[in-house]
């Protein structure tokens, strides 16, 4: 982001209260603190991928008081963030500008904060034509190694930069889990790519499994988590249930990774409400990269009853139906569209605060099973591997007015009862 300029992002109106954590109106003081932001970006023809990393301090009034930034090209030479401001409206939409010491201003708009106030998400196309998906998390305090000693579910999107192993235009995703033990040593790492064999696969092969003692995770006092030393750090959020990082891999890929702590209980009714959807995708058959954004309206039994989306080119589509199910914390199902190929969700999961849903999915008309698609014959059967983030919309104004109306109605009835009681006592 920091080397580019942003343009406006569409966000739908709030239609319903999500079944996840409800929130009061957002206010400027919700921005106060230290924020670590990471974004993954590329041109639409997928020939110049990279990432940005920001660390910024924000005051109670939204002023940026300091920080640093680097991207994939200057990882060893961060620049100083020396000013400007961020604003947030009542619905949690965030906009602002970040200014660096080298004279580069980065405007952004219409990012969405989640109800717990510990993360915000956005997609955009800048004036140079770069598309990006960005996630920022709030830094907390009191970090220690025991914060890592649980199972973490991980979701990642990787963009090839032109190495012999991973050609430019290659987009890959992965998901799975890892469990650090005492001292951060990984007890088990089972990551799934395009197949469901229990190991991570970069594309259509090269499985990587880490057994006990294979590697380790460590954390410092500011919540920066290191796993695999050649791939930078991830920031643990203030709630210590979410990690986000962007890195350059040993295979010369730009990678965005989101990790969710495996805790809490979940049910299908947690999905009830309207969700804002942010999606970055790549098409291995055309080397295209881009984003989509929109809304999904879900009932308490998981039926998708509405929504819409648009892509980076301005094309729009209507959600016509679908069904979602939550089983053992995983969200699975299909999303049906009027004019586009339907999407199959794979291994989506909600964070413990129920303010984010993260997952990977593909568009594949030949996919009929519950596992990943059969890739026999090549990648031509698989379209749009993507990383997806949902954020619940806050309560709508109409609902707030309805609640006020009901309260006023109750008060009118109470006054009438008091008046009737006084009349009868005369």
RODO-2510 file (C-alpha; in nm, 4 decimals, decimal comma):
residues 426
     n   res          X          Y          Z
     1     x     0,0000     0,0000     0,0000
     2     x     0,2546     0,2611     0,1035
     3     x     0,4057     0,2998    -0,2410
     4     x     0,0656     0,3545    -0,3993
     5     x    -0,2506     0,5680    -0,3732
     6     x    -0,5930     0,4277    -0,2917
     7     x    -0,9305     0,4842    -0,4536
     8     x    -1,2755     0,4547    -0,3007
     9     x    -1,4090     0,1169    -0,1885
    10     x    -1,7776     0,0186    -0,2035
    11     x    -1,9410    -0,1045     0,1170
    12     x    -2,3077    -0,2036     0,1442
    13     x    -2,5576    -0,0645     0,3924
    14     x    -2,6159    -0,2470     0,7179
    15     x    -2,9154    -0,4763     0,6798
    16     x    -2,9218    -0,6838     0,9952
    17     x    -2,7554    -0,7411     1,3282
    18     x    -2,5024    -1,0205     1,3093
    19     x    -2,5361    -1,3161     1,5416
    20     x    -2,1762    -1,2479     1,6423
    21     x    -2,0624    -1,0021     1,9053
    22     x    -2,2805    -0,6933     1,8832
    23     x    -2,1242    -0,3513     1,9183
    24     x    -2,2261     0,0010     2,0046
    25     x    -2,1470     0,2792     1,7606
    26     x    -1,7798     0,3143     1,6781
    27     x    -1,6023     0,6341     1,7797
    28     x    -1,2671     0,7971     1,7123
    29     x    -1,1193     0,6805     2,0433
    30     x    -1,1535     0,3199     1,9192
    31     x    -0,8526     0,3929     1,6961
    32     x    -0,6187     0,4764     1,9839
    33     x    -0,3214     0,2402     2,0176
    34     x    -0,0512     0,0703     1,8165
    35     x    -0,1626    -0,0933     1,4926
    36     x     0,0309    -0,3381     1,2739
    37     x    -0,0962    -0,3571     0,9169
    38     x    -0,0067    -0,6018     0,6402
    39     x    -0,1266    -0,6074     0,2808
    40     x    -0,0740    -0,8368    -0,0188
    41     x    -0,0809    -0,6755    -0,3640
    42     x    -0,0266    -0,7322    -0,7336
    43     x    -0,1215    -0,5956    -1,0718
    44     x    -0,4281    -0,7564    -1,2310
    45     x    -0,2109    -0,9386    -1,4836
    46     x    -0,0119    -1,0789    -1,1908
    47     x     0,3418    -0,9731    -1,2783
    48     x     0,4585    -0,7587    -0,9855
    49     x     0,3391    -0,9063    -0,6515
    50     x     0,4530    -0,7873    -0,3132
    51     x     0,3496    -0,6842     0,0370
    52     x     0,3517    -0,3837     0,2692
    53     x     0,4044    -0,3773     0,6454
    54     x     0,3119    -0,0854     0,8726
    55     x     0,3572    -0,0183     1,2438
    56     x     0,1803     0,3018     1,3487
    57     x     0,0822     0,4709     1,6740
    58     x    -0,2561     0,6458     1,6738
    59     x    -0,3790     0,8948     1,9332
    60     x    -0,7272     0,9142     2,0867
    61     x    -0,8140     1,1821     1,8294
    62     x    -0,7024     0,9641     1,5378
    63     x    -0,3744     1,1434     1,4728
    64     x    -0,0824     0,9230     1,3632
    65     x     0,2005     1,0121     1,6003
    66     x     0,4757     0,7848     1,4662
    67     x     0,5771     0,4472     1,3366
    68     x     0,7611     0,2724     1,0539
    69     x     0,6883     0,1017     0,7230
    70     x     0,8540    -0,1247     0,4683
    71     x     0,7559    -0,3273     0,1654
    72     x     0,8948    -0,6318    -0,0133
    73     x     1,1609    -0,4212    -0,1847
    74     x     1,3028    -0,2472     0,1263
    75     x     1,2599    -0,5070     0,4007
    76     x     1,5950    -0,4187     0,5580
    77     x     1,5467    -0,0412     0,5367
    78     x     1,2154     0,0661     0,6934
    79     x     1,1085     0,4269     0,6466
    80     x     0,9735     0,6467     0,9254
    81     x     0,6001     0,7099     0,9489
    82     x     0,5817     1,0709     1,0601
    83     x     0,2230     1,1783     1,0421
    84     x    -0,1308     1,2291     0,9280
    85     x    -0,4529     1,0807     1,0596
    86     x    -0,7194     0,8097     1,0547
    87     x    -1,0951     0,8578     1,0911
    88     x    -1,3781     0,6154     1,1673
    89     x    -1,7532     0,6586     1,1300
    90     x    -2,0316     0,5174     1,3473
    91     x    -2,0547     0,2007     1,1361
    92     x    -1,6834     0,1222     1,1689
    93     x    -1,5707     0,2379     0,8228
    94     x    -1,2123     0,3647     0,8392
    95     x    -1,0330     0,6088     0,6108
    96     x    -0,7168     0,8127     0,6357
    97     x    -0,3688     0,8883     0,5120
    98     x    -0,0287     0,7669     0,6292
    99     x     0,2703     0,9946     0,5610
   100     x     0,6322     0,8735     0,5577
   101     x     0,9648     1,0511     0,5915
   102     x     1,0443     0,9954     0,2222
   103     x     0,7461     1,2073     0,1204
   104     x     0,5096     0,9291     0,0188
   105     x     0,1468     0,9655     0,1241
   106     x    -0,0767     0,6583     0,1372
   107     x    -0,4484     0,7370     0,1428
   108     x    -0,7006     0,4607     0,2078
   109     x    -1,0754     0,4453     0,2578
   110     x    -1,3689     0,2279     0,3579
   111     x    -1,1808    -0,0338     0,5556
   112     x    -1,4077    -0,2098     0,8065
   113     x    -1,3315    -0,2490     1,1772
   114     x    -1,4621    -0,5646     1,3436
   115     x    -1,6846    -0,5386     1,6547
   116     x    -1,4079    -0,6267     1,9026
   117     x    -1,2012    -0,3256     1,7897
   118     x    -0,8867    -0,5370     1,7506
   119     x    -0,8689    -0,5608     1,3682
   120     x    -0,9835    -0,3944     1,0474
   121     x    -0,9887    -0,5188     0,6880
   122     x    -1,0099    -0,3704     0,3385
   123     x    -0,9540    -0,4179    -0,0343
   124     x    -0,8725    -0,1535    -0,2915
   125     x    -0,7240    -0,0651    -0,6301
   126     x    -0,4765     0,2208    -0,6272
   127     x    -0,4111     0,4826    -0,8924
   128     x    -0,1265     0,2734    -1,0363
   129     x    -0,3591    -0,0223    -1,0820
   130     x    -0,2352    -0,2415    -0,7956
   131     x    -0,4994    -0,4530    -0,6197
   132     x    -0,4608    -0,5347    -0,2511
   133     x    -0,6110    -0,7070     0,0509
   134     x    -0,5059    -0,5541     0,3844
   135     x    -0,5496    -0,6563     0,7491
   136     x    -0,4455    -0,4505     1,0540
   137     x    -0,4399    -0,5729     1,4149
   138     x    -0,4118    -0,3869     1,7433
   139     x    -0,1061    -0,4540     1,9615
   140     x    -0,1688    -0,5458     2,3245
   141     x     0,0544    -0,5987     2,6285
   142     x     0,1779    -0,8701     2,8612
   143     x     0,2764    -1,1175     2,5905
   144     x     0,4434    -1,4440     2,6927
   145     x     0,5294    -1,7833     2,5444
   146     x     0,2235    -1,9460     2,6982
   147     x     0,0080    -1,7291     2,4660
   148     x     0,1211    -1,9550     2,1816
   149     x     0,0682    -2,2918     2,3496
   150     x    -0,2536    -2,3959     2,1840
   151     x    -0,3701    -2,5020     1,8398
   152     x    -0,3737    -2,2345     1,5698
   153     x    -0,5619    -2,2518     1,2413
   154     x    -0,3785    -2,0812     0,9582
   155     x    -0,4926    -1,9392     0,6248
   156     x    -0,2575    -1,8032     0,3625
   157     x    -0,2383    -1,6756     0,0065
   158     x     0,0890    -1,6805    -0,1889
   159     x     0,1765    -1,4979    -0,5115
   160     x     0,4694    -1,6167    -0,7248
   161     x     0,7317    -1,3558    -0,8174
   162     x     0,9049    -1,5412    -1,0981
   163     x     1,1460    -1,7886    -0,9397
   164     x     1,2186    -2,1164    -1,1141
   165     x     1,0188    -2,3041    -0,8504
   166     x     0,7202    -2,0662    -0,8489
   167     x     0,6635    -1,8766    -1,1767
   168     x     0,5140    -1,5285    -1,1849
   169     x     0,1367    -1,5405    -1,2041
   170     x     0,1126    -1,8438    -0,9755
   171     x    -0,1449    -1,8021    -0,6972
   172     x    -0,1618    -2,0634    -0,4221
   173     x    -0,3541    -2,0967    -0,0990
   174     x    -0,3167    -2,3139     0,2063
   175     x    -0,4926    -2,3867     0,5315
   176     x    -0,4367    -2,6144     0,8289
   177     x    -0,3259    -2,6103     1,1905
   178     x    -0,0181    -2,6052     1,4100
   179     x     0,0286    -2,6635     1,7820
   180     x     0,3279    -2,5126     1,9657
   181     x     0,4217    -2,6779     2,2942
   182     x     0,6484    -2,5618     2,5754
   183     x     0,8992    -2,3051     2,4500
   184     x     0,7106    -2,2698     2,1218
   185     x     0,8253    -2,6028     1,9745
   186     x     0,5735    -2,7187     1,7170
   187     x     0,4120    -3,0418     1,8304
   188     x     0,2292    -3,0965     1,5040
   189     x     0,1811    -2,9019     1,1835
   190     x    -0,0726    -3,0274     0,9334
   191     x    -0,1440    -2,7866     0,6504
   192     x    -0,3719    -2,8535     0,3558
   193     x    -0,3340    -2,7015     0,0125
   194     x    -0,5162    -2,8227    -0,2938
   195     x    -0,5514    -3,1783    -0,1614
   196     x    -0,6930    -3,3130     0,1626
   197     x    -0,4044    -3,5416     0,2491
   198     x    -0,3199    -3,3818     0,5826
   199     x    -0,0100    -3,1961     0,4639
   200     x     0,0438    -2,8559     0,3152
   201     x     0,0857    -2,8628    -0,0609
   202     x     0,2236    -2,5696    -0,2576
   203     x    -0,0008    -2,6067    -0,5594
   204     x    -0,0274    -2,9646    -0,6774
   205     x     0,2504    -3,1357    -0,4820
   206     x     0,5551    -3,0813    -0,2636
   207     x     0,3881    -3,1723     0,0693
   208     x     0,5464    -3,0208     0,3804
   209     x     0,4722    -3,1745     0,7221
   210     x     0,6447    -3,0768     1,0449
   211     x     0,6514    -3,3326     1,3262
   212     x     0,7456    -3,2831     1,6905
   213     x     1,0553    -3,0659     1,7285
   214     x     1,0705    -2,9807     1,3592
   215     x     1,0713    -2,6059     1,4170
   216     x     0,9471    -2,3603     1,6773
   217     x     0,7571    -2,0392     1,7393
   218     x     0,8774    -1,7582     1,9637
   219     x     0,7234    -1,4307     2,0797
   220     x     0,8752    -1,1055     2,2052
   221     x     0,7414    -0,8459     2,4477
   222     x     0,5519    -0,6547     2,1766
   223     x     0,3688    -0,9622     2,0483
   224     x     0,5792    -1,0253     1,7371
   225     x     0,5752    -1,3982     1,6659
   226     x     0,8500    -1,5701     1,4693
   227     x     0,7917    -1,8988     1,2891
   228     x     1,0404    -2,0047     1,0228
   229     x     1,3119    -1,7438     1,0581
   230     x     1,3352    -1,6563     0,6887
   231     x     0,9727    -1,5371     0,6700
   232     x     0,9571    -1,2353     0,8983
   233     x     0,7159    -1,2023     1,1889
   234     x     0,3434    -1,2102     1,2622
   235     x     0,1702    -0,9752     1,5049
   236     x    -0,0391    -1,1263     1,7844
   237     x    -0,3485    -0,9160     1,8510
   238     x    -0,4470    -0,7540     2,1799
   239     x    -0,6909    -1,0387     2,2532
   240     x    -0,4105    -1,2890     2,1800
   241     x    -0,6433    -1,4877     1,9554
   242     x    -0,5436    -1,3551     1,6106
   243     x    -0,2093    -1,3342     1,4267
   244     x    -0,1385    -1,1644     1,0933
   245     x     0,1810    -1,1330     0,8909
   246     x     0,3077    -1,0664     0,5394
   247     x     0,6379    -1,2127     0,4230
   248     x     0,8601    -1,3062     0,1328
   249     x     0,9086    -1,6833     0,1319
   250     x     1,2192    -1,8830     0,0486
   251     x     1,0587    -1,9641    -0,2870
   252     x     1,0347    -1,5888    -0,3641
   253     x     0,6601    -1,5642    -0,3057
   254     x     0,4726    -1,2761    -0,1470
   255     x     0,2550    -1,4202     0,1281
   256     x    -0,0253    -1,2959     0,3537
   257     x    -0,1039    -1,5265     0,6469
   258     x    -0,3836    -1,5092     0,9052
   259     x    -0,3891    -1,7379     1,2107
   260     x    -0,6828    -1,7951     1,4474
   261     x    -0,6594    -1,9461     1,7950
   262     x    -0,8599    -2,2684     1,8285
   263     x    -1,0845    -2,1819     2,1209
   264     x    -1,4505    -2,1178     2,1916
   265     x    -1,7713    -2,2917     2,0914
   266     x    -1,9582    -2,2192     1,7710
   267     x    -2,2910    -2,2969     1,6108
   268     x    -2,4634    -2,2197     1,2836
   269     x    -2,6746    -1,9462     1,4451
   270     x    -2,3524    -1,7488     1,5065
   271     x    -2,3615    -1,6676     1,1346
   272     x    -2,7014    -1,4979     1,1496
   273     x    -2,6915    -1,1438     1,0151
   274     x    -2,5206    -0,9488     0,7391
   275     x    -2,1502    -0,9889     0,6685
   276     x    -1,9205    -0,7655     0,4687
   277     x    -1,6998    -0,9827     0,2502
   278     x    -1,3439    -0,9021     0,1367
   279     x    -1,1729    -1,1421    -0,1039
   280     x    -0,8390    -1,1579    -0,2877
   281     x    -0,8107    -1,4187    -0,5618
   282     x    -0,5872    -1,5460    -0,8385
   283     x    -0,6691    -1,7501    -1,1460
   284     x    -0,3937    -2,0039    -1,2306
   285     x    -0,5314    -2,0460    -1,5832
   286     x    -0,5035    -1,6777    -1,6760
   287     x    -0,2480    -1,5449    -1,4225
   288     x    -0,5046    -1,2866    -1,3138
   289     x    -0,5088    -1,1344    -0,9652
   290     x    -0,7847    -0,9196    -0,8197
   291     x    -1,0361    -0,8591    -0,5436
   292     x    -1,4066    -0,8872    -0,4754
   293     x    -1,6178    -0,7315    -0,2018
   294     x    -1,9813    -0,7345    -0,1053
   295     x    -2,2319    -0,8649     0,1473
   296     x    -2,3943    -1,1901     0,2561
   297     x    -2,7210    -1,2127     0,4495
   298     x    -2,7498    -1,5330     0,6540
   299     x    -3,0361    -1,6689     0,8658
   300     x    -2,9997    -1,8483     1,2005
   301     x    -3,0218    -2,1886     1,0296
   302     x    -2,7443    -2,0961     0,7866
   303     x    -2,9520    -2,0175     0,4777
   304     x    -2,8087    -1,7448     0,2564
   305     x    -3,1035    -1,5221     0,1659
   306     x    -2,9387    -1,2209     0,0085
   307     x    -2,6272    -1,0269    -0,0729
   308     x    -2,4283    -0,8921    -0,3612
   309     x    -2,0694    -0,8423    -0,4697
   310     x    -1,8566    -0,6487    -0,7138
   311     x    -1,5045    -0,6986    -0,8442
   312     x    -1,2143    -0,4707    -0,9269
   313     x    -1,3532    -0,4088    -1,2775
   314     x    -1,6845    -0,2792    -1,1463
   315     x    -1,8803    -0,5887    -1,2481
   316     x    -2,1525    -0,6774    -0,9996
   317     x    -2,3493    -0,9900    -0,9194
   318     x    -2,6360    -1,0878    -0,6924
   319     x    -2,6323    -1,3644    -0,4326
   320     x    -2,9274    -1,5941    -0,5062
   321     x    -2,8952    -1,8493    -0,2268
   322     x    -2,6825    -2,1110    -0,0604
   323     x    -2,6473    -2,2953     0,2664
   324     x    -2,3834    -2,2691     0,5403
   325     x    -2,3195    -2,5133     0,8253
   326     x    -2,0952    -2,4910     1,1308
   327     x    -1,9454    -2,8233     1,2424
   328     x    -1,6711    -2,8479     1,5072
   329     x    -1,5970    -2,4804     1,4514
   330     x    -1,5631    -2,5103     1,0723
   331     x    -1,7936    -2,3305     0,8309
   332     x    -1,8711    -2,5130     0,5082
   333     x    -2,1210    -2,4737     0,2285
   334     x    -2,1933    -2,3083    -0,1044
   335     x    -2,2733    -1,9542    -0,2159
   336     x    -2,4895    -1,9258    -0,5272
   337     x    -2,4708    -1,6294    -0,7651
   338     x    -2,7036    -1,5142    -1,0418
   339     x    -2,4388    -1,4629    -1,3104
   340     x    -2,1182    -1,6227    -1,1776
   341     x    -2,0034    -1,9738    -1,1027
   342     x    -2,0993    -2,0748    -0,7498
   343     x    -1,8359    -2,0757    -0,4749
   344     x    -1,7507    -2,3662    -0,2478
   345     x    -1,6238    -2,2731     0,0986
   346     x    -1,3407    -2,4851     0,2330
   347     x    -1,2277    -2,4827     0,5958
   348     x    -1,3696    -2,1414     0,6877
   349     x    -1,3431    -2,0593     1,0561
   350     x    -1,4622    -1,7882     1,2973
   351     x    -1,2298    -1,6156     1,5422
   352     x    -1,2968    -1,6587     1,9138
   353     x    -1,4559    -1,3134     1,9396
   354     x    -1,6896    -1,4031     1,6514
   355     x    -1,6008    -1,0777     1,4785
   356     x    -1,4085    -1,2267     1,1855
   357     x    -1,4539    -1,5252     0,9562
   358     x    -1,1486    -1,6357     0,7567
   359     x    -1,1248    -1,9047     0,4925
   360     x    -1,0100    -2,0183     0,1512
   361     x    -1,2353    -2,1179    -0,1352
   362     x    -1,2395    -2,1969    -0,5045
   363     x    -1,4774    -2,1556    -0,7942
   364     x    -1,5051    -2,4985    -0,9521
   365     x    -1,8074    -2,6308    -1,1378
   366     x    -1,6669    -2,9863    -1,1376
   367     x    -1,6257    -3,0062    -0,7610
   368     x    -1,8926    -3,2361    -0,6165
   369     x    -1,7345    -3,3688    -0,2967
   370     x    -1,6683    -3,2219     0,0447
   371     x    -1,2903    -3,2243     0,0021
   372     x    -1,0690    -3,0347    -0,2376
   373     x    -1,1343    -3,0805    -0,6097
   374     x    -0,9782    -3,3552    -0,8177
   375     x    -0,6980    -3,1902    -1,0142
   376     x    -0,6268    -3,4870    -1,2407
   377     x    -0,5483    -3,3399    -1,5798
   378     x    -0,4172    -3,0063    -1,4566
   379     x    -0,5195    -2,6733    -1,3098
   380     x    -0,7722    -2,5971    -1,5823
   381     x    -1,0426    -2,7453    -1,3562
   382     x    -0,9687    -2,5032    -1,0736
   383     x    -1,0510    -2,1328    -1,0838
   384     x    -0,9973    -1,8432    -0,8459
   385     x    -0,8145    -1,9853    -0,5430
   386     x    -0,8764    -1,7111    -0,2898
   387     x    -0,8366    -1,5862     0,0664
   388     x    -1,1626    -1,4511     0,2118
   389     x    -1,2421    -1,2453     0,5230
   390     x    -1,5919    -1,1675     0,6537
   391     x    -1,6670    -0,8878     0,9011
   392     x    -2,0155    -0,8542     1,0566
   393     x    -2,2053    -0,5357     0,9931
   394     x    -2,3100    -0,3367     1,3003
   395     x    -2,6731    -0,2835     1,3948
   396     x    -2,8584    -0,0812     1,1370
   397     x    -3,0150     0,2563     1,2063
   398     x    -3,3567     0,1112     1,1312
   399     x    -3,3120    -0,1510     1,3995
   400     x    -3,1978     0,1100     1,6485
   401     x    -3,5050     0,3180     1,5688
   402     x    -3,7241     0,0117     1,6079
   403     x    -3,5737    -0,0537     1,9515
   404     x    -3,6320     0,3085     2,0510
   405     x    -3,9879     0,2912     1,9213
   406     x    -4,0558    -0,0197     2,1276
   407     x    -3,9112     0,1502     2,4364
   408     x    -4,1224     0,4620     2,3823
   409     x    -4,4274     0,2407     2,3340
   410     x    -4,3565     0,0701     2,6648
   411     x    -4,3223     0,4065     2,8372
   412     x    -4,6523     0,5281     2,6876
   413     x    -4,8237     0,2142     2,8182
   414     x    -4,6667     0,2702     3,1614
   415     x    -4,7954     0,6311     3,1682
   416     x    -5,1439     0,5168     3,0707
   417     x    -5,1359     0,2560     3,3497
   418     x    -5,0298     0,5198     3,6066
   419     x    -5,3010     0,7562     3,4833
   420     x    -5,5641     0,4796     3,5080
   421     x    -5,4470     0,3866     3,8581
   422     x    -5,4746     0,7505     3,9758
   423     x    -5,8208     0,7827     3,8163
   424     x    -5,9513     0,4739     3,9961
   425     x    -5,8079     0,5864     4,3299
   426     x    -6,0047     0,9098     4,3260
***
